[in-house]
Amino acid sequence: MYSLAYKKSYLVPDAIVTLSEMMRYILYETDNKTVFLGKEINYIKNYIELQKLRLNNIENIFINIHGETRNKYMEPLLLISFIENAFKYGTDYKGVAYVKIKITITDAILDF
């Protein structure tokens, strides 16, 4: 975000809103033993959007979510470490990334 602000990019306000949503989630939702699956997935989507802002080539970043998230719970921040590693090891020194995330929800099973 610093580099966007330095360049006076029009993307800065959206980036700040996305970051504030992520911080709000971490501060106020994750102190519970479980969180709504939909909120956790929204956190993941926000993380991916921020990553896309810093990368040069985002054509090969995919997230596919299938299934119903309503009334489903999971432990907070359980998946984000895997996604952080996907961006860490799926991005080359030129800022070109290849990350494919697929989440399938069926009954009480989450396939990641």
CORGIQUI-V597875 format. One record per helix or strand of 2 or more residues. SS is the DSSP state (alpha for helix, beta for strand). FROM is the first residue (numbers start at 0). LEN is the number of residues. Records with the same first field share a line. If there is no record, write none. Layout:
SS = FROM-LEN  FROM-LEN
This chain:
alpha = 1-5  11-17  36-18  79-10
beta = 34-2  56-10  72-2  95-11  108-3
